[in-house]
Amino acid sequence: MNDRTFQTSTTLADETATAHLMADLALLVRPGNVITLSGELGAGKTAAARALIRHLAGDPALEAPSPTFTLAQSYELDAFPVLHADLYRVNDPTELEELGLAPLPEDALVLLEWPERAPQALPEDRIDIHFSQQSALGPTSRFAVITGFGAAAAAVERLELLRRFLAAAGYSDAERQHMAGDASTRSYARLVRDGTPEILMNFPPRVDRHLIYNGKSYLEVAHLADELKPFVAIGQELHRRGFSVPAIHHTDLDTGFLICEDLGADGVVEGPPPAPMVDRYQTSIDVLVTLHQQQLPTTLKVAGGSDYAMPSFDVAAMLVEVGLLLDWYLPDRGVPVDATMRTEFDALWRDLLAPVLQAPATWVLRDFHSPNLIWRAARAGIAKVGIIDFQDAVLGPSAYDVVSLAQDARVDIPEAVEIALLSRYVQGRRSKDPDFDASGFAATYAIVSAQRNTRLLGVFSRLNRRDGKPHYLRHQPRIWRYLSRSLTHPALATIAAWYKAHLQPPSA
């Protein structure tokens, strides 16, 4: 039982200030969280709930009526479902079951007005916000006391840190706009001040207590960033070398908050369905050519922090990634996984990866694909491609990022386009290095393609099963097609036979 509590308070001058508070809180909550809203009639409970719902919907004009008469109102938002309930007229605990509030749904953010009317419905882990009028400060002024109980205490503590950060950076009054998140624990909002948009990143320090590989967490073994420092260190170095990454304006490395340049929303795909804009993918390949032709540092200076040492994409990291196939993908399809299967799978991959890891290493940005690439039409050359995700960069084979782009996990890349992108990369490397080994690169490309796509099959199954994000499953058939292409390379004959014997394709 977690009986921790954390409380903070703030004066809200008007409904805009209330909307800012709720938008800040929206950055920190997830489905399954419960927020109660209490206070006398007219204290601003419904206005606060409406502000949060509108922020998550990305629609400031969304009709979000008080549920006083309907008792409960549901919203199927892109971010996640929200249930807004008013318990004022609840007189009997059985009514909660009829409203779908006993038990409270775990797949939605729940907003409860008048929680004191049904204390038995309140979970131990929750956020309470009590509003009171402050007539001495003006007719629209309110005072809010926010208390986090149990596991939710951390979110309220982080809310206080966030609001301190925004105040210190001069953004307390900035307009907040919701931004879609990604597969990580990070969250984002667009801040607009004096007509200029910037990006707020919430990067809470991550602790993965699920020990799955030789007593270490997946984050540790796979060398995934667990704090903000890698993003700052790598971003500053890329910016110094002329790559289009967001300029960092304000940062707090200790708490994991950052405000940076907004590169916009013009991407490298068009649709629906999403399809590659070939000229933009070609320029993106040129970015990789330019990056991989450079001698890149392995230790980076970080203003306000200790040096950052770039980790190596070693065999342990690559093996724990492909192991997700056994941990999540195969069990999803009812395939039993025993120790013998794991041992055989591990041995095949060790042999396959040995030559890859002996090749000269460069920076591997790791997720160099369409969701993380922004088109900057006003810039020239490779600066046209903005890069927004690079905190997980490692030292490894140059082919990895080429795979990320030419076998885009979110977009169908026709095989002819993939081959053309590979040819462009090889030609670009040979323009500066006539001895660049094209056949060796092709073999490495096939191997890391199989490694990456094996990982993605497992990751998308995990996102569905563990994290409640089923929409990632729609990418699995595409990943399977990419994997099937790569397994035809002669260098992968042994692992291809294993896959043929044990793998079932995902449903289309």
C-alpha positions as CSV (number, residue, x, y, z in Angstrom):
1,M,0.0,0.0,0.0
2,N,1.3,3.4,-1.0
3,D,0.1,6.0,1.6
4,R,2.3,8.8,0.3
5,T,0.6,12.2,-0.3
6,F,1.9,15.4,-1.9
7,Q,0.0,18.8,-1.9
8,T,0.5,22.0,-3.8
9,S,-1.6,25.1,-4.2
10,T,-2.0,28.0,-6.6
11,T,-4.1,31.2,-7.1
12,L,-5.9,31.3,-10.4
13,A,-6.7,34.8,-11.6
14,D,-9.3,33.7,-14.2
15,E,-10.6,30.9,-16.3
16,T,-7.5,31.2,-18.6
17,A,-5.3,30.5,-15.6
18,T,-7.5,27.5,-14.7
19,A,-7.1,26.2,-18.3
20,H,-3.3,26.5,-18.0
21,L,-3.3,24.6,-14.8
22,M,-5.4,21.8,-16.3
23,A,-3.3,21.7,-19.4
24,D,-0.2,21.3,-17.3
25,L,-1.8,18.5,-15.4
26,A,-2.9,16.8,-18.7
27,L,0.7,16.5,-19.6
28,L,1.3,14.3,-16.6
29,V,-1.8,12.0,-16.4
30,R,-2.6,8.7,-18.1
31,P,-5.6,6.4,-18.6
32,G,-6.5,4.9,-15.2
33,N,-5.8,8.1,-13.3
34,V,-8.7,9.6,-11.3
35,I,-9.0,13.4,-10.7
36,T,-11.7,14.6,-8.3
37,L,-12.9,18.2,-8.4
38,S,-14.5,19.6,-5.3
39,G,-15.7,23.0,-4.0
40,E,-18.9,24.9,-3.5
41,L,-21.4,25.7,-6.3
42,G,-19.8,28.1,-8.7
43,A,-16.2,27.4,-7.6
44,G,-15.1,26.4,-11.1
45,K,-15.2,22.5,-11.0
46,T,-16.9,22.1,-14.4
47,A,-14.9,24.9,-16.0
48,A,-11.7,23.0,-14.9
49,A,-12.9,19.7,-16.3
50,R,-14.0,21.3,-19.5
51,A,-10.6,22.9,-19.9
52,L,-8.8,19.6,-19.5
53,I,-11.1,17.8,-21.9
54,R,-10.8,20.5,-24.6
55,H,-7.0,20.6,-24.2
56,L,-6.7,16.8,-24.7
57,A,-9.1,17.0,-27.6
58,G,-7.1,19.8,-29.2
59,D,-10.3,21.7,-29.7
60,P,-10.9,24.9,-27.6
61,A,-14.5,25.1,-28.9
62,L,-15.4,21.5,-28.1
63,E,-18.8,21.3,-26.5
64,A,-18.2,19.7,-23.1
65,P,-21.4,20.2,-21.1
66,S,-21.8,19.7,-17.4
67,P,-22.9,16.2,-16.6
68,T,-25.2,17.4,-13.9
69,F,-28.3,15.8,-15.5
70,T,-26.7,13.0,-17.5
71,L,-24.4,12.2,-14.5
72,A,-21.7,10.9,-16.7
73,Q,-20.3,11.9,-20.1
74,S,-17.7,10.0,-22.1
75,Y,-15.2,11.4,-24.6
76,E,-13.3,9.1,-27.1
77,L,-10.3,11.4,-27.7
78,D,-7.2,10.6,-29.8
79,A,-5.1,10.9,-26.7
80,F,-7.2,8.5,-24.6
81,P,-10.8,8.2,-23.4
82,V,-12.0,10.6,-20.7
83,L,-15.0,10.0,-18.4
84,H,-16.5,13.1,-16.8
85,A,-19.0,12.4,-14.0
86,D,-21.0,14.6,-11.6
87,L,-22.0,12.7,-8.4
88,Y,-24.1,15.4,-6.9
89,R,-27.3,13.5,-7.4
90,V,-26.0,10.1,-6.4
91,N,-27.9,8.8,-3.4
92,D,-27.2,5.1,-3.5
93,P,-24.0,3.2,-4.2
94,T,-25.8,0.9,-6.7
95,E,-26.3,4.0,-8.9
96,L,-22.5,4.0,-9.5
97,E,-22.6,0.6,-11.1
98,E,-25.4,1.8,-13.4
99,L,-23.2,4.7,-14.4
100,G,-20.1,2.5,-15.1
101,L,-18.3,4.0,-12.1
102,A,-18.1,0.9,-9.9
103,P,-15.5,-0.1,-10.5
104,L,-13.9,2.9,-12.2
105,P,-12.7,2.2,-15.8
106,E,-9.0,1.5,-16.1
107,D,-8.8,2.5,-19.8
108,A,-9.9,6.1,-19.3
109,L,-8.9,9.3,-17.4
110,V,-11.8,9.8,-14.9
111,L,-12.9,13.3,-13.8
112,L,-15.3,13.2,-10.8
113,E,-17.2,16.3,-9.6
114,W,-18.7,16.2,-6.1
115,P,-16.6,13.2,-4.9
116,E,-17.8,13.6,-1.4
117,R,-21.2,12.3,-2.5
118,A,-19.6,8.8,-3.1
119,P,-16.5,8.4,-1.1
120,Q,-16.7,4.6,-1.5
121,A,-16.0,5.1,-5.2
122,L,-12.7,6.9,-4.7
123,P,-9.5,4.9,-5.2
124,E,-6.6,5.3,-2.9
125,D,-4.4,6.5,-5.7
126,R,-6.0,9.7,-7.0
127,I,-5.6,13.4,-7.5
128,D,-7.9,15.8,-5.6
129,I,-8.4,19.4,-6.6
130,H,-10.4,21.6,-4.3
131,F,-11.5,25.0,-5.7
132,S,-12.5,28.0,-3.6
133,Q,-13.5,31.5,-4.6
134,Q,-11.2,34.4,-3.8
135,S,-13.5,37.4,-3.9
136,A,-10.9,39.6,-2.4
137,L,-8.7,39.2,-5.5
138,G,-11.6,39.7,-7.9
139,P,-14.8,38.0,-9.0
140,T,-13.1,35.5,-11.3
141,S,-10.2,34.5,-9.0
142,R,-10.0,31.0,-7.6
143,F,-7.7,29.2,-5.2
144,A,-6.9,25.6,-6.0
145,V,-5.4,23.0,-3.7
146,I,-4.1,20.0,-5.5
147,T,-3.4,16.8,-3.5
148,G,-1.9,13.6,-4.8
149,F,-2.6,10.4,-2.9
150,G,-0.6,7.1,-3.2
151,A,0.9,6.5,-6.6
152,A,-0.7,9.8,-7.9
153,A,1.4,11.9,-5.4
154,A,4.3,11.7,-7.9
155,A,2.2,13.4,-10.6
156,V,1.3,16.3,-8.3
157,E,4.9,16.7,-7.2
158,R,5.9,16.8,-10.9
159,L,3.1,19.3,-11.6
160,E,4.6,21.7,-9.1
161,L,8.1,21.3,-10.6
162,L,6.7,21.9,-14.1
163,R,4.9,25.1,-13.1
164,R,8.1,26.3,-11.4
165,F,10.1,25.6,-14.5
166,L,7.5,27.4,-16.7
167,A,7.5,30.4,-14.4
168,A,11.3,30.6,-14.3
169,A,11.5,30.4,-18.1
170,G,8.8,33.1,-18.5
171,Y,6.1,30.9,-19.9
172,S,3.5,30.9,-17.1
173,D,1.0,32.8,-19.3
174,A,1.8,31.1,-22.6
175,E,-1.0,29.3,-24.4
176,R,-0.8,25.6,-24.1
177,Q,-1.7,23.3,-27.1
178,H,-1.9,19.6,-26.8
179,M,0.5,17.4,-28.9
180,A,0.2,13.7,-29.5
181,G,2.7,11.6,-27.6
182,D,4.8,8.7,-28.8
183,A,5.5,5.2,-27.7
184,S,7.7,6.4,-24.8
185,T,6.9,7.9,-21.4
186,R,7.7,11.4,-22.7
187,S,4.9,13.9,-23.3
188,Y,4.7,17.2,-25.2
189,A,2.8,20.4,-25.4
190,R,3.1,23.4,-27.8
191,L,3.6,26.7,-26.0
192,V,2.6,29.9,-27.8
193,R,4.0,33.2,-26.5
194,D,3.8,36.4,-28.4
195,G,2.7,34.5,-31.4
196,T,5.8,32.2,-31.4
197,P,5.3,28.5,-31.0
198,E,7.8,26.4,-29.0
199,I,7.8,22.8,-27.7
200,L,7.6,21.8,-24.1
201,M,9.0,18.3,-23.5
202,N,8.3,16.4,-20.3
203,F,11.0,13.8,-20.0
204,P,10.6,12.2,-16.5
205,P,13.6,10.2,-15.3
206,R,12.7,6.6,-16.1
207,V,13.2,3.7,-13.8
208,D,12.5,0.2,-15.2
209,R,12.3,-2.2,-12.4
210,H,11.4,-5.2,-14.7
211,L,14.6,-7.2,-14.6
212,I,14.7,-9.3,-17.7
213,Y,18.3,-9.7,-18.8
214,N,21.2,-10.9,-16.5
215,G,19.8,-8.9,-13.6
216,K,19.6,-5.6,-15.6
217,S,16.5,-3.7,-16.9
218,Y,15.7,-3.6,-20.5
219,L,16.5,0.2,-20.5
220,E,20.0,-0.5,-19.2
221,V,20.8,-3.3,-21.6
222,A,19.3,-1.8,-24.7
223,H,20.9,1.6,-23.9
224,L,17.7,3.6,-24.0
225,A,17.8,7.1,-22.6
226,D,16.4,7.2,-19.0
227,E,16.9,11.0,-18.6
228,L,17.0,14.2,-20.5
229,K,20.7,14.7,-20.7
230,P,21.3,12.5,-23.8
231,F,18.8,14.6,-25.8
232,V,20.5,17.8,-24.8
233,A,24.1,16.5,-25.4
234,I,23.4,14.9,-28.8
235,G,21.1,17.7,-29.9
236,Q,23.7,20.3,-29.2
237,E,26.4,18.4,-31.1
238,L,24.1,17.8,-34.2
239,H,23.1,21.5,-34.2
240,R,26.8,22.5,-34.0
241,R,27.5,20.4,-37.1
242,G,24.7,22.0,-39.2
243,F,22.0,19.4,-38.8
244,S,18.4,20.7,-38.4
245,V,17.6,19.7,-34.8
246,P,15.5,21.8,-32.4
247,A,17.4,24.7,-30.8
248,I,17.2,24.3,-27.0
249,H,16.0,27.5,-25.2
250,H,15.4,26.4,-21.6
251,T,16.2,23.1,-19.8
252,D,16.3,21.6,-16.4
253,L,18.3,18.4,-16.5
254,D,17.5,17.4,-12.9
255,T,13.7,17.4,-13.4
256,G,13.6,16.6,-17.1
257,F,11.8,19.6,-18.6
258,L,12.9,21.3,-21.7
259,I,11.6,24.1,-24.0
260,C,12.9,24.0,-27.6
261,E,12.4,25.3,-31.1
262,D,9.2,24.2,-32.9
263,L,10.3,22.8,-36.3
264,G,6.7,22.6,-37.5
265,A,4.5,19.8,-38.6
266,D,5.3,19.4,-42.4
267,G,6.5,15.8,-42.7
268,V,8.0,13.5,-45.3
269,V,4.9,11.5,-46.2
270,E,1.6,12.3,-47.9
271,G,-1.7,10.5,-47.9
272,P,-3.9,8.9,-46.7
273,P,-2.9,6.2,-46.8
274,P,0.5,7.6,-45.9
275,A,3.1,7.2,-48.7
276,P,6.7,8.4,-48.9
277,M,7.4,11.7,-50.6
278,V,10.4,10.3,-52.5
279,D,12.3,13.5,-52.9
280,R,12.1,14.1,-49.2
281,Y,13.2,10.6,-48.4
282,Q,16.2,11.2,-50.8
283,T,17.2,14.3,-48.9
284,S,16.9,12.3,-45.7
285,I,19.3,9.7,-47.1
286,D,21.6,12.6,-47.9
287,V,21.5,13.6,-44.2
288,L,22.7,10.1,-43.2
289,V,25.5,10.2,-45.8
290,T,26.7,13.5,-44.4
291,L,26.5,12.3,-40.9
292,H,28.3,9.0,-41.5
293,Q,31.1,10.6,-43.4
294,Q,32.2,12.5,-40.4
295,Q,34.4,11.7,-37.5
296,L,32.0,11.9,-34.6
297,P,32.9,12.3,-30.9
298,T,32.0,9.6,-28.4
299,T,32.0,11.8,-25.4
300,L,30.0,15.1,-25.4
301,K,30.0,18.1,-23.2
302,V,26.8,19.1,-21.5
303,A,26.2,22.6,-20.2
304,G,25.1,22.4,-16.6
305,G,25.9,18.7,-16.3
306,S,28.6,16.1,-16.5
307,D,30.0,14.8,-19.8
308,Y,27.8,12.3,-21.7
309,A,29.5,9.1,-23.0
310,M,27.7,7.7,-26.1
311,P,27.0,4.0,-25.4
312,S,27.9,1.2,-27.9
313,F,25.2,-0.8,-29.7
314,D,26.8,-4.0,-28.4
315,V,25.7,-7.6,-28.7
316,A,23.8,-7.6,-25.4
317,A,21.7,-4.6,-26.6
318,M,20.9,-6.2,-29.9
319,L,20.1,-9.6,-28.3
320,V,17.8,-8.2,-25.7
321,E,15.9,-6.4,-28.5
322,V,15.4,-9.4,-30.7
323,G,14.4,-11.3,-27.5
324,L,11.2,-9.3,-27.4
325,L,10.0,-11.6,-30.2
326,L,10.1,-14.5,-27.7
327,D,8.8,-12.4,-24.8
328,W,5.8,-10.8,-26.5
329,Y,5.2,-11.7,-30.1
330,L,5.2,-15.5,-30.0
331,P,3.2,-15.7,-26.8
332,D,0.6,-13.5,-28.4
333,R,0.2,-16.2,-31.0
334,G,0.0,-19.1,-28.6
335,V,3.5,-20.3,-29.4
336,P,5.2,-21.8,-26.4
337,V,8.7,-20.6,-25.8
338,D,11.0,-22.9,-23.8
339,A,14.7,-22.7,-22.7
340,T,15.9,-24.8,-25.7
341,M,14.2,-22.4,-28.1
342,R,15.8,-19.4,-26.4
343,T,19.2,-20.9,-26.4
344,E,19.0,-21.8,-30.1
345,F,17.6,-18.4,-31.0
346,D,20.3,-16.6,-29.0
347,A,23.2,-18.6,-30.5
348,L,22.0,-18.0,-34.1
349,W,21.8,-14.3,-33.5
350,R,25.2,-14.1,-31.8
351,D,26.8,-15.7,-34.9
352,L,24.9,-13.4,-37.2
353,L,25.8,-10.2,-35.3
354,A,29.5,-10.9,-34.9
355,P,30.7,-9.4,-38.2
356,V,28.2,-6.5,-37.9
357,L,29.7,-5.5,-34.6
358,Q,33.3,-5.7,-35.9
359,A,32.6,-3.1,-38.6
360,P,33.6,0.6,-38.0
361,A,30.9,2.3,-35.8
362,T,29.3,5.6,-36.3
363,W,26.4,7.4,-34.6
364,V,23.1,5.5,-34.9
365,L,20.2,7.8,-34.2
366,R,18.0,4.7,-34.0
367,D,14.6,6.0,-35.0
368,F,15.4,7.9,-38.1
369,H,12.0,7.5,-39.8
370,S,9.0,9.5,-40.8
371,P,7.4,10.3,-37.4
372,N,10.6,11.9,-36.4
373,L,11.4,13.9,-39.5
374,I,10.1,17.4,-40.2
375,W,10.4,19.1,-43.6
376,R,11.8,22.6,-43.5
377,A,11.2,23.9,-47.0
378,A,12.7,27.3,-46.4
379,R,16.1,25.8,-45.6
380,A,18.7,24.4,-48.0
381,G,20.3,21.0,-48.7
382,I,20.3,18.6,-45.8
383,A,19.0,21.3,-43.5
384,K,15.6,20.8,-45.1
385,V,15.2,17.7,-42.9
386,G,14.5,18.4,-39.3
387,I,15.3,15.6,-36.8
388,I,13.4,15.5,-33.5
389,D,14.2,12.1,-32.0
390,F,17.8,11.2,-31.2
391,Q,18.2,10.7,-27.5
392,D,18.7,6.9,-27.8
393,A,21.6,7.3,-30.2
394,V,24.4,4.7,-29.9
395,L,27.7,3.8,-31.6
396,G,26.9,1.2,-34.1
397,P,26.6,0.1,-37.8
398,S,25.8,2.9,-40.3
399,A,23.3,0.6,-42.0
400,Y,20.9,0.7,-39.1
401,D,19.5,4.2,-39.7
402,V,19.3,3.5,-43.4
403,V,17.1,0.6,-42.5
404,S,15.0,2.8,-40.3
405,L,14.3,5.1,-43.2
406,A,14.2,2.8,-46.2
407,Q,12.0,0.3,-44.3
408,D,9.9,2.9,-42.5
409,A,7.9,1.1,-39.8
410,R,4.9,3.5,-40.2
411,V,4.8,3.8,-44.0
412,D,4.7,1.2,-46.8
413,I,8.0,1.7,-48.7
414,P,7.8,0.0,-52.1
415,E,10.8,-2.3,-52.7
416,A,11.8,-0.3,-55.8
417,V,11.9,2.9,-53.7
418,E,13.9,1.1,-51.0
419,I,16.5,-0.1,-53.5
420,A,16.8,3.4,-55.0
421,L,17.4,4.8,-51.5
422,L,20.1,2.3,-50.8
423,S,21.8,3.0,-54.1
424,R,21.7,6.7,-53.3
425,Y,23.3,6.1,-50.0
426,V,26.1,3.9,-51.4
427,Q,26.8,6.5,-54.2
428,G,26.9,9.2,-51.6
429,R,29.4,7.3,-49.5
430,R,31.5,6.4,-52.5
431,S,31.7,10.0,-53.6
432,K,34.0,10.7,-50.6
433,D,35.4,7.2,-50.1
434,P,35.9,5.2,-53.3
435,D,36.8,2.2,-51.2
436,F,33.4,2.1,-49.5
437,D,32.4,-1.6,-49.4
438,A,29.0,-1.8,-51.1
439,S,28.6,-5.6,-50.9
440,G,29.6,-5.6,-47.2
441,F,27.2,-2.8,-46.5
442,A,24.4,-4.8,-48.3
443,A,25.0,-7.8,-46.0
444,T,25.0,-5.6,-42.9
445,Y,21.9,-3.9,-44.1
446,A,20.1,-7.2,-44.4
447,I,21.2,-8.4,-40.9
448,V,20.3,-5.2,-39.1
449,S,17.0,-5.1,-41.0
450,A,16.2,-8.5,-39.6
451,Q,17.3,-7.4,-36.2
452,R,15.3,-4.2,-36.2
453,N,12.1,-5.7,-37.6
454,T,12.3,-8.6,-35.2
455,R,12.5,-6.1,-32.4
456,L,9.5,-4.2,-33.7
457,L,7.3,-7.2,-33.9
458,G,8.0,-7.7,-30.2
459,V,7.7,-4.0,-29.3
460,F,4.3,-3.5,-31.0
461,S,3.0,-6.7,-29.2
462,R,4.3,-5.3,-25.9
463,L,2.7,-1.9,-26.5
464,N,-0.6,-3.6,-27.1
465,R,-0.5,-6.1,-24.2
466,R,1.4,-4.2,-21.5
467,D,0.8,-0.6,-22.3
468,G,-2.8,-0.7,-23.7
469,K,-1.8,0.8,-27.1
470,P,-3.4,-1.6,-29.6
471,H,-3.1,0.8,-32.6
472,Y,0.5,-0.2,-33.0
473,L,-0.6,-3.7,-34.1
474,R,-1.7,-2.3,-37.4
475,H,2.0,-1.9,-38.3
476,Q,2.9,-5.5,-37.8
477,P,2.0,-6.8,-41.3
478,R,4.3,-4.2,-42.8
479,I,7.1,-5.1,-40.4
480,W,6.6,-8.7,-41.5
481,R,7.0,-7.8,-45.1
482,Y,10.2,-5.9,-44.5
483,L,11.5,-8.8,-42.4
484,S,10.6,-11.3,-45.2
485,R,12.6,-9.2,-47.7
486,S,15.7,-9.2,-45.6
487,L,15.6,-12.9,-44.8
488,T,16.2,-13.7,-48.4
489,H,19.8,-12.5,-48.2
490,P,22.2,-15.5,-48.2
491,A,23.9,-14.2,-45.0
492,L,20.7,-14.9,-43.1
493,A,20.0,-18.4,-44.3
494,T,20.3,-20.1,-40.9
495,I,18.1,-17.6,-39.0
496,A,15.6,-17.6,-42.0
497,A,15.2,-21.3,-41.5
498,W,14.5,-20.8,-37.8
499,Y,11.9,-18.2,-38.5
500,K,10.2,-20.3,-41.0
501,A,9.9,-23.1,-38.5
502,H,8.7,-21.0,-35.6
503,L,7.1,-17.8,-36.7
504,Q,3.5,-17.1,-37.7
505,P,2.7,-14.0,-39.7
506,P,0.6,-11.3,-38.1
507,S,-3.0,-10.8,-39.3
508,A,-3.2,-8.4,-42.1
